[in-house]
């Protein structure tokens, strides 16, 4: 995939937004539907935990089971300590990617080899899109970090343009007006309907 990737991006603001959204999820909403196909809220939270660990390790260039596992191999779930674990690994993710070295060289995530800068862009995109999923599923307000949103949009646009089937990275692109807010356009490129409701 050819896409303009940032030299560096502070993932901290977007990671904190996701952590706040997760903290706002009541236990009685964990089984609710999300815009992420086949994932209830608890599965989405499990995915966020797993991807934070995977991209933390990818940024460190510590390649192994956490970076080699295909995220679609199994439906993720939360463990009993998820309310403490998720914000911790999100903080660790952000800290690793504040080091410019994370954005250089080669690494791996989800079993895919890719340049460090591309992995950082994917991490930003995952946090932005799944932050929207979580907010929408649980009825919370969502304003992503503007810098992370711009990176996510650029990444998704490049992915949509290069996918042979004409679909986005997460599914077929949902058409959104050109003058729609940038978040809605990114959500559409990810294969989601910006108007989705539970």
N, C-alpha and C positions, 0 to 999 in steps of 0.2 A: 504494500500500500504506500503510495506516495502522498504525503500530507505535510504541510508546514507544522512542525512541532515546536513548542517553546523551548528556549535554551534552559529555562528553569521556570517553575511556577510554585508558589507557596500553596500547598494543598491544605494547610492548616485551617484557613477560614471555612472551606467547604467541608472538611472533616468535622469541624465543630458544629456546623449546621446539621449534618447528618446525626451526630451524637445527640444534639438537642431534640431532634425529631424522634429518635429512638427512645429517649427518656420520656417523651410525651405519649408513648404507646401504653395504654392500660392493658392489664393482663386479659381482660375480657374481649380485646380486639385481636388477639394473636391468631385466631382462626379465620379472620376476615379475608375476603378476596383482595387482590392487588391488580394493578395493570400489567404486572409481570406474569405472563401465561404460566399456569400450573403452580404458582407460588402463592400461598397464603402469607399473611404478614409475618408469621414466625419463620417461614422459609426464606422470605426476603431478608429478614434480620440475620438469619444464619448465613445467607449468601454474602451480605455486607461484612460479616465477621471474617468469613473465609477469604474474601477478596482483599480485605485490609491486610491480613497476614501474608497472602501471596504477593501483593505488590510491595509490602514492606521488605520481604525477603528478596524480591526482584531488584529493588533499589539498592539493597546491600550486596547484590550479586551472590547471595547465598542460595544456590540452586539445589533443589532436591524435591522431596514429596510436595511441599507447599507450592512450589512454582511449576511442577510438572503435571499436576492433576488437572484434567479437563473439567471445567466447572459444570458442564452438562452431564457428567458421568452419573451423578446422583442428585436427588433433590435435597438441598441442605436444610438443616434445622438448627434450632438454638439449643444450648445446653442450660443447665440450671443456673449457671453464673453469668448468663449473657449480659445482664444489665451492668456488670462491672467489666466484663471482658471486652465488649464492643467499643466503649469509649477509650479503653486503654490501647487497643490495637489501632484504633483510628489515630490516636495521638502518636503512636510509634510510627505509623505510616507517614504522617506529616513530617515528623522529625527526620526520618531517613531521607525524604525527598527535598529537604532544605539543603542537603549537601550537594553541591554542583556535580560531584562525581557520580551521583545516582543517574544523572541525565546523559552520561557519556558511556561509550563502550557498548557492549552487547549484554543482554540479559534474557530472561525467560519468564513468562507468566502464562498460566493456563495450558502449559505444555507447548507453547509457541515461542520460538526464538525471535527476538526483535530488538531493535536499538533501544538504548536506555531512554532517549527522548520520546520515542513512540510509546514505550511502556508508561512513562509519566503521563502522557496524554490520555492513554487508555484508563489509567487510574482516575484521572480527573473526570473523564466521561462517565465512568461507572458510578462515582460518587454523585455526580449531578443528576443522572438519569434515575438511579435508584433512590436518591433523595426525593425526587418528584414522585416516584412510585409510592414510597412510604408515606409522604405527606398526603397524597391524594387518597390512598387507601384508608388513612386514619383521620381524615378531615382536618388536617393541620395546615396552617398557612405556610407557604414556601417561597422564599426568595433566595435562590442560589447565589454563591459568590460570583460576582460579575466576571472576574478573570477566569475562573474555572468554567463558567458557562461559555465564554468565547472559545476556549480550547475545546470543550465538548462539541460545540456546534461545528467548528472547523473539522474536527476528527470525523464526526458523523456525516458531514457533507462529502468529504473525500471518500468515505466508505461507501456511501450510497452511489456515488458516481462511478465507482470501480467494481461494484458487485454486478456480475453478469446477469442475474435475474432481475436487476432493477430494484432490488429490495435493500433495506438498510441492514446494518449489522445485527440488529435484534429481530428483524422481520421486515416484511414489505413496508416501504415508506408510506406514511399516511399523509396525503396532500394537505398542506396548510398554506393559507394566503401569504404572499411575499411580504405583506406589510404587518403580519402578525408579530407579537412580541417574540424576541429571540428564543426565550424558553419554549414557547409553543412550537416554533420551527424546529428546535432541537428534538423535542419530544416526538414530533411527527417523523423526523428522520430516523429516530430510534425504533419506529414501527408501532408507536403508541398514538392513540387518539387524545389530543390535548383536552378534549371535553369529557374524558372518561370519568365516571362516577361509580361508587360501589353499588 
